[in-house]
Amino acid sequence: MSSHSNKPPSPEVARPSRRELLTRVGGAGVVLAGAALLARGTWDQGGLGVATGQGARQVRDYRLADASRNLANFELAVARGVRDGDGKAPSAEDLVTRALAA
């Protein structure tokens, strides 16, 4: 027995018209926007006045404690690892040792 029949849908499940659909979607949008504004105003730490700053802006200082050192004078050594005949890569210890020796 087939679960689908060729009977027209009952009036309770009839497709809404385009106008009714747009009205429902618009109403749902208004309800969601209102709920979002209410939630933001209720639970947001700064409330709706976050955009208006109060006091001086605080920015962390990430500068070095000893600014007299010129970091541009440090040397950089790079050790490249080449696989040996067996396809084995050099160990990290070997690479660090070679870089420090350079």
HELIX and SHEET records of a PDB file:
HELIX    1   1 PRO A   11  VAL A   13  5                                   3    
HELIX    2   2 ARG A   18  TRP A   43  1                                  26    
HELIX    3   3 GLY A   47  GLY A   49  5                                   3    
HELIX    4   4 LEU A   71  ASN A   73  5                                   3    
HELIX    5   5 ALA A   92  ALA A  101  1                                  10    
END                                                                             
